[in-house]
Amino acid sequence: MEKVWLKSYPQGVPAEIDINEFRSLGHLFDVSVAKFADRDAYLNMGGSITYRELNDLSAKFGSYLQNELKLARGARVAIMMPNTLQYPIAMFGALRAGYTVVNCNPLYTPRELEHQLKDSGAEAIVILENFACTLQKVIGATGIKHVVVTSLGELLGLKGLIVNLVVRHVKKMVPPWQLPGHISFKQALAHGSRQPLKPVDVTHDDIAFLQYTGGTTGVAKGAVLTHRNIVANLQQAHAWIKPRLREGQETIITALPLYHIFSLTANCLTFMKIGATNVLITNPKDIPGFIKELGKHKFTAITGVNTLFNALLNRPEFAQLDFSELRCALGGGMAVQRAVAEKWQQITGIPLREAYGLTETSPAVCINPLDITAYNGSIGQPVPSTEISIRDDDGNEVPLGQPGELCVRGPQVMRGYWNKPEETAKVMTADGYLKTGDVATVDEQGFVRIVDRKKDMILVSGFNVYPNEVEDVAATHPGIVEVAAVGVPDEHSGEAVKLYVVRRDPALKVEDVIAHCKKSLTGYKVPRQVEFRTELPKTNVGKILRRALRDEPAKAA
């Protein structure tokens, strides 16, 4: 389709990016650590490392992989930990040494971890001790030959001893484990310091990450993300934020885990290009602890998902924080709800801007302009060097303003799924577009609005009902904290809308919720059933799992 969005692009944002500015992520790393050497790169649990220290420590880790483990170029190195100082050291070390990083969710079950390690062919893993027992159960069935185990306090000096004592013996967060032949993270760095990191000519075509999708449509698949894909996407994101953010002066709050593609490309890589300080939050689910940490920093940017922002807004102490330096708040990973966005702006004074992406697109596809003054219900405009097409079920492009499947083409689109050509063929069109599975519309200014996931759509008497719309309306009720809408079988209408609700007001009744929805929704969209819950099932990054709620009756049966 015509790039109508270019006519209303924010001032200073180019139509195209220069993908050749950096040969690889290692090249970008070299430029940034030289430019911002003395600035703090990462802060975590009272510890810190500068860009110069990150350069030194990641070189030692890369040397360990090269010279001690003698891994062949392109070997897969798995990392399984939350946000700690060790994560960027291990990740950049592996990338600089010419290896492919396989990000593993620390909350994986043994079955999920075994699948990912076997599927990726990973030979080495860096893992937090809290999850070592999971690895112990499956390591024999995988190709893992080398294990580096770290602890939460390992790089925190004397404070780290106290952290480890509390984690291991007071909170008992480290189940017993045995992994014969493993070494500690500090030992790996010491071994790596014996010889220098050997330079590797990594190019755009080398694989940077095997980034596994959540597996919501079956077995998790590894999206093959090359250095070209990731460099392109951070260049696209940087072009978008450059007019508003300052080099060497930003402090970004990183509550989403770095192993998640949103946090990885946005917080870790794009903000590294501008020399930002990343404040790593290890456990964002501890909302009081998270808010206390926020109070220690004059932060200028924050990213998150709707549920995280909502949780912060529901704590009165969050409103007492100093937001005077905050310039950019970005929501992604799931739809940002109007009620949350409006409350965010009321408390912080700045809009919560929505962005959109997929693991398969490294991830950014659309971002809202940083100069918007309020929530607009859209996911923004396509980023530079990106083409989109809205298509019907037969693959034909629909007229502007009509709903259809959002398809994306650009340098950030993955090479394919790892060793799964048939799965790749299902999502790629003949003319090179990735089918996102999301139903969207585009207006005259090129603003894209997601109507809903195709597979989440509810069919009531032949009418399409989009869960996002129902959830958005329900979430405006002051007595509701969180909500999820799913389709359930109905003998009269085929399907009906069921709402799962977490209450703020314990006196809230089913009829109150339905009456509230009736004010803003046409009859067939109004929930027929409402069920109250104390919490809703979520992914590791806080995205509500409608699928888990849909599957419950089947499980019970």
PyMOL commands that set and color helices and strands:
alter all, ss='L'
color gray80, all
select helices_A, chain A and resi 4-8+19-21+25-35+51-68+86-96+110-120+129-141+157-170+185-192+227-241+261-273+287-294+306-313+316-320+338-348+359-361+421-427+454-456+467-475+510-518+523-525+546-556
alter helices_A, ss='H'
color red, helices_A
select strands_A, chain A and resi 40-44+47-50+76-80+100-103+124-128+146-150+183-184+207-212+222-226+251-254+277-280+301-304+328-331+352-357+364-367+381-382+387-391+404-409+416-417+434-442+448-453+458-460+463-465+480-490+494-503+529-533
alter strands_A, ss='S'
color yellow, strands_A
deselect
rebuild
show_as cartoon
